Amino acid sequence: MTGLRFDFVNGLRWPELVALFDAGQLDILQPVFGTAENADKGAMTGPFLRVPYGVVTAMGAAPVTQLEQLNDKVLAIPEGWSILPLVRQHYPEIQILEVASVRSIFDAVRTGKADVGLDTAAILDYTMRQFFIGDIQLHEPLQLGQQLPDQLHFLVHNKLEGLADIINLALANISDEQRQVLQSRWLEAPRRSQQGMGTVPYVELRNLVADAANLDRLNQLTIAGRDHFVYIQALDGQSANPDFFAVVTPVAAVVEPAIDKVVRAMWITGACLLLLLPLSSWLAGFIVKPITRLAEENRKISQRNYGALAPVNSRIVEIENLAASLTAMAAAIERHGKEQETLMEAFVTLVAQAIDDKSPYTAKHCARVPELAMMLARQAHHSQEKPFDSFCFGSEQQWREFRLGALLHDCGKITTPEHIIDKGTKLEANYNRIHEIRTRFEVLWRDAEIDYWRKRFEGASDDNTLRAELDQRQRQLQENFAFIASCNLGGEYLDEAAIARLEKLAAIPWQRNFDDRLGLSPVEEARLPLAPRPLPVTETLLADKPQHIIFREEDKHYPARFGIRMDVPEHLYNLGELYNLKVVRGTLTAEDRFKINEHIISTIKMLDSLPFPEELAQVPRYATTHHETLDGTGYPRKLTAEDLSIPERIMVLADIFEALTAGDRPYKPAKAVSTAIEILHGMVQSNHVDRDIFELFLRSGVYLEFARRFLPAEQIDEVDIGRYLT
């Protein structure tokens, strides 16, 4: 009609097309509504089509005929649509949700993010049919009055002056008959006919991709009454609504051309076989028998049963050579397997040694826990008492699997900061900050002396009275510092009275005359308030300042397969002085405790990334369950008794007993054997440690064997095990 050739640009979203048009890389933008915003972008032709609007809602929703019905509701509209400003202008009480595409409208309504979706009725209907959407209903037509345009135009870029007039002339010369053909072809036909073999996706394909087992494989499917071979592959498996690539080929097109040739070849082959069968049977004996024996030897190799291999002799030189090469290959595989095992053992031992070497306070833990666990596992293996009568490690590989898991049980501690692992006092960070507190007391001590001499100079009172006041103030300072220093140790339970005294002492003022921003690293400066306070500054004796808070740089999210169920503190660290001193028991804050406990998550992540062979598949499990309890209060997965196997319960007891008796921890003295067993018994009573494992530990004498091997003589005292046995 225009005499011009047009190149069409497809495959882009509407905002991308608009951006190309605005940049002058697209000459004509269509179809567009006749809005003022569109008219400002270029030359707009006359209308060429009137399209009714429609809306979609969830099934069962009340009919929608006017936009006024949507006040106070969420309306989903494709982003960048030119009628958006008009909807906001004329219907301000409707909440607009811009979505990426027409298909996203249906997703928003389906998931409840939007109450209603708006587009032209034809587009909505086509999308429903194209994607077989049956859980959303379409409402049309929508009565809008004059508020929103309903006629479509071509928008011509201003650089192409006169092109709009040419298109208008072409539109004017379209006959009614031609218009009817276009209307029937593009707007009515898709809405009144079902999809056939010329349109994809077929409903059969949609049903097929519902089961992921049908992807990436050849399926046979009946479409339109004919059998087809179908291959489907997901193009974007991570998307909520992935697209799929499908190849559909009629079975007849693949099979029929070859059937005649195959049948003919089968007849000829059958006839030849009948003639050659007696001879073949006799000759095959020289080949089949040694090959059968080779297959049996190969089976032994696949089962790693190298000691059972037997030589295979044959009159055929090639088979004889093959048998020799199979024997040599088996020896090489066996040697390589042992080398790999040795390498794995060395690597695991190296990791455990690195963790022990990282801190002088846990220098033997990773070595001693496996020793104790293996002692106890041997007793459980040989015990005929319930529940151990049904437990055993049936092969050397299973013993190795358990030992490697025990060696790796703390490998995640390689990521734990040393000042957290070694935290011996509440105020300890990279050093013990009690020295800062003591310095402030020194300042207060000198302030008391200065007050004494100033009052004496001014003659405010006699010297004896002033000296008594000074002595009293300084005695009180000594007592207050001694109290704070004792709270810093964390050895005793901190009751409410002690906490109240700490809070009272924290408020004691002292004068700072130096800039606290000098000599700081960029990281420290970033944590300070934006505006410094003018000097001198009145500080409090103990402070919880904003710069004491160290925020997490990223949220903690773990893959579901890890099964992590740990509460994550809001902050990475809180170095507040009062906050740390008010820790009720021990030296660790909630943030410190999580950082230490997080080592087991690091262990899970590290071991999850390793491709353990089948015979070592339980290593990650054995290495990551020693902090679980029978009552489900442990970490990181909050497993219960039903979830924990006997080896895992052994690891729980071994880890606890070694930690209790270790003499290298900065935050506690080593426990005597009797004290450690008493604590373990309490944990049995509270359903944290397995009673059967605990009693086996005592009855078998493993506790004493371990103590004699690894503990100094002064720690080994008498234990009346009868008190603890049921």
C-alpha positions, 0 to 999 in steps of 0.5 A: 500500500505504501510502496515501502519495504519495512524491516521488523524488529522482534524478540524485544520487550516493549520498554526496550523497543521504546528505548530504541525508538527514543535513540533513533535506532527504530523508525516506527513504533507500533502499535501505540495509543494516542496519548499526549506522551506518545504524541510528543515522541514523534509524528503519530498516524491516524488510528488503524484499529480500535481494541477493547480492553479486558482485565483478568482476575482469579477464578470466582472473582466478581465480574469487572466492567469498569475500572472504578471497581478496582479502587483500593486494589492492586492492578498489574500493568506491563511496565512502560505502557503508555496508558500508565500515566493516564490510569494514575491520573484518572484512577488515583485510588488504584494501586499500580504494579508494573510487571515485565510482560503480559505473562507476568500479569497472570503470574502476579494475579495467580500469586496474589501480588495483584488483584487484577491485570489490565491489557487489551482483551485480544492480548489477554485472550491470546496469552491464556490460550498460548500458555494454556492458562486455566486458573485465571478468568478474563473479563471483557469488554471494559467500559472506560468512557473517554478516560483511556484511548482505545485506538491504535496508531503508528508512531513515526520518528521525527527524523522521517518527515512525511512518512506519517502522511504516507502511512495515513494515505495507505490506511485510508485506502484500505477497503472494508473488505481488506479490513474484514480479512485482517480482522478475521485473520489476526483478531478473531481466528485465534480466539475461536479456533483451537491450536493445531499442529501449526502452533506451539506449544501443543497442550501435550508438550505442556503436560509433558514438561510438568514432569522433570523426568521427561526433560533431556530424553527422547519421549514418544507422544501422540499429537493430533492422532499421530505418534511423534518423537519428542525431545524437550530441554529447559532453556532456563531451569532457574526461572520460575516460568522457564522456556523450553526448546522442543523437537517434534518429529513424526515417528513414521518419518523416522522409522518407515523409510528404514523398515523395508531395508531392515526387514530385508536385511533380517531375512538375509542375515537369518538365512546366513546364520542358519547356514553358519550356526554349527560352525560358529558354535564350534569356533565360538568355544575358543573365544567365548569361554576365555572371554567369559572368564575375563568378564568374571575377572573384570567383575572382581576388579570392579568390586576391588576384590584384587586378591581373588584375581586368577590368570586366564589362559587361552590358545588365542594369542590376542585373548592371552595378551588381553588377560595379561593386560587386564592383570597388569591394569588391576595391579595399577588400579589397586596401586593407584587406589592405595595412593589415593587413599594415602593422599586422602589420609594425608590431606585430612591429617594436614587439615586437622593439624592446621586447625590444631596449630591455628590456636595453642589453646586447641592444639590437640583437639582434632587429634584426640577426638578421633582417638576417643571416638575410635576407642568407643566405636570398637567397643560398640562394634564388639558389644553384644548388648542392646542396642549395639548387638545390631551395630557393626562396621562391616568393612575396613572402608567403613572404619576408615570412613568413620575415622576420616569423619572424626578427623574432619569434625572441626575442619570449619574452625579454620575459618573461625577468628582466633580471638573468638576461639581463644576468648578468655575474658569478656572484654577480649577482642584482639587484646584484653580491653580491661586495660582500657578500663583500668586506664580510665580508673587511673584517670579517675584516680588522678582526678580525685587527687587533683580535686584534693589539691585544688580544695586544699589550695582553696582552703575549702576544708582542713587537710584531715577531712580532705585526705579522708575524702581522697582515701575514700574515693580511691578505695572506692575506685579500687573496689569498683575496678576489682569488681569490673575485673572479676566480671570480665573473667566470666567464671561466675554466674552474673546475677541481677544485682551484679548487672545492676552494679555494672550499669551504675558504674558504667554511668560514672563520667570522665573527661576525654581531651584527645581526639578519638578519631586519630590513628584509626584505620579506614574501617574503624573510621567508617564505624564512627558517627559522622560528626565529631563532638567538640573537645573536651568530651565527657565520656562514661566509664563503660560504653556501648557505642555505635562504633562497637557494632560490626554489621554483617556485610551479607545476609546468612542464607544456606542451601536447603540441602544443608538443613541448617536451623540456627538463629543468626544474630543481627550483627556480626560482632558487638564489642560494646564494653557494658554489653560484653561485661553483662554476659551472664555466664562465660565470656561469649556474647550471642554474636561470639557464640554464633561465630564459634558455632558457625564453624560447623556450617563451614564444615558442612559447606567445605565437605559438601564441595568435595566429591567423596566416593561412595565408600566415604559418603558418610564422612560429611555426616560423621563430621557435622553432627557432634553438636546435635542433641537427642532432644533437638536443641543442638545445632546446626540442624536441630536433629533428634534421637531418631535422626542420629546413628550410633557413630554420630552419638559416639562423636557427640560424647567424644567431642564433649569429653575431650573438651572437658578434660583439655588443659589448654583452653583459655576460658576454663581449667581442665576438669578432673576425670570424675568431674567430666563424667559427672557433667556428662551424666548431667547431659545424659539426664537432660537428654543431650547425650545418649545413655547407652553410649555413656554407659558403654563408655564407663563399663568398657573402661574407655574413659580410663584408657583415654585418660591414661594415654592423653591426660596428666596423672593429676587429672586422673582421679577415682570414679565410682561408675556404679553411680551412673549405671542403670 
